[in-house]
Amino acid sequence: MNIKQPIMKRKGTFLFAGIMIVIILAFVSCEKYDLNIDGDVEIYLLDQFQSEIESLAILSDGLTLSTEPIIHYNEIVEYNSRTRNFSLTESAAERIKEEFGAAFALTVNQEIIYTGYFWSDLSSATVDWVVANLTSIQGLDKYEFRVQIGYPWLFEEWSIPDNRNDRRILSVFARDKKLKD
């Protein structure tokens, strides 16, 4: 009789059980969103900023926000994390319609999460940064704009950080039931 076989079998069982416990604890202890997060999501125009040479990529140093948000939190009706669409009130949509080319910053509790430009599908220029597509704002039931990485799309050579679904943004919207997953 080989005594090593039952011992090896037991070790395998303990190893499997240990791995399962770790996986279960990871799922139980991990909250998808921080529902106790402070602050709101707001969008400000950038009064001052610099971009990279021969690029529209906005540098993170030297950013100055406008004094008031162009889109206040209470004007954001919903955020869709899959499509990256913001649904707005009619007054907010009307206010940003004329902001083509303007640089903006999305903030949580006035901390800049990402920057971008208000843009339009009617433009023939390429943008190697985040754009909020104003063409998608409609005056029917919903007033929405889509935030995308690069315009007209993301080219392989562009290295653009994608913070559109930053956990802080999603947590604020989840907290107030404005998040659509």
N, C-alpha and C positions, 0 to 999 in steps of 0.2 A: 504494500500500500504506500502510495506517495503522499507524504504529509504536507508537502509544499503546495499541492493543488488546493486544498480547502483554505489555507492561509492566503494564497494569492486571490482566491475567489472573494474572500472576506475583504481584503484590501481594495479590490475593485469596487465592491459594493459601497464601502465607506467613502471612497473617492467620488463615486457617482452621487451619493447622498450629499456629500459636502458641496459639490458643484451646484447641485439643485438648490440647496439652502442659500448659497451666495446669490444665485440668480433671482430667487424669490425675494430675498431681502433687498436687492437692488431695485426691483420693480415696486415693492411696497414703500421703500423709504424715499423714492424719487417722485417729487411732485412735478408735473409737467409745467405748471406756471406758478409764479409767486403771487398769490392772490392778496397778499399783504403789502404789495408794492406801493410806494408813495408816488404821487405826482400824476401827471397827465401826458398824453402824446399831443404835441403841437407842432405846427410847421411855421417856421420863420423865413423871411427873405434874408439873404446875406447882404449886409451893407458893405462889408469889406471881405475880400478873399483873394487868394492867389491860386493860380493853376500851374501845373507842370509846364515846362517849355514844350512847345509844339503839341499840346494836349489840352483837353478840357478837364482833366482829372484835378479835382479841387484838393489842394494841400490842407492838412489839418491844422497847421500853424497860422496864427494871425486872423482867425475867423471872427467877424463881428456880426452878431445877430441884430436885426431891426428891433426897435423897442417893443413892438407889439407883434404877436403872431399874425400871419396872414390867414391861418386856419386855426381857430381855437378848438380845444378838445370837444366842447359841447356841439360843435358843428360837424364833427365826424360821427356819422350815423353807424357805420359798420366798417370793419376791415376783413377782407377775405385773404387768409394766409396762403391759400393755394394759388389764386390768380394774382395776388398782390394788388387788388383793387381797393381803393378807398371810396366809400359812399359818403357823400356830403349833403349838407343842407343846400337848398337852392341859393341862399345868399352867399355862402362860401364858394360855391361853384361859379357864381357870377363874378365874384371878386377876383378869382384867379384866372379867368378866361383870357385876360389881356396880359398875362405875365410871361408870355413866350420868351424864352431865353434867359429869364431871371434865375439866379442861383438861389437855392433854398437849403435849409437844414431841418431835418426831422429830429425832434428832441423828446426826451422823457425826463420830466422833472427839470427841465431846462438844460439837461446834459445832451450834447449833440451825439446822436447815434449814427446818422449818415447824412451826407450832403448830395445834392443833385441839381438838375436843371428842370424847369418847366419847359416842355418841348411839345412838338406837334408832328403828327404823321405827314403833314403837308410839307415838312421841311426836307430838302434834299441833302442837307449836311449830316455827316456822321458825328456821333458823340461817343467818346470813349469813357463814359462815366454813367452814373445813375440818371435816369430821366423819368419824370412824371408826365405821362402822355396826356396833354390837354385835349387832344382830338376826341378822346373817349368820353369827355363830359357831355352828357345828353340832357335835354330838357324834358324828358318824358316822366316816367315814374321815379327814376333814380338819377342822381347826379354823381357820376363816378369818374375817377381817373385811375389809370394803371401805372404802377411804378415798375420799370424794367431796368435791366442791366445792359447798358450800351444801346445805341440807336444806329441803324435800324434793328440791329441784333448784336450779340456779343461775338466779336471776332476772336480767333484763337490767340492772337498776339496781345490782346488786351488783358491786363491783370486788374480787375475791378473788384474790390471787396464787396461782398453781398451781405449786408446787414438788414435787409428788408424784413426778415422774420427774426430779428434779435429777440431774445427771451424777454427782455424788459418791455418791448413794444407789445408782444403777445400777452404778457402778464397783465398789463394795464387794460388792454381790450377784453381779456378773459374776465378780469375782476368786475368789469362793468357790463358784462354780457354784450359786448360789441364785436366779439370775435367770431368769425365764421371760418371753421376749419375745412 
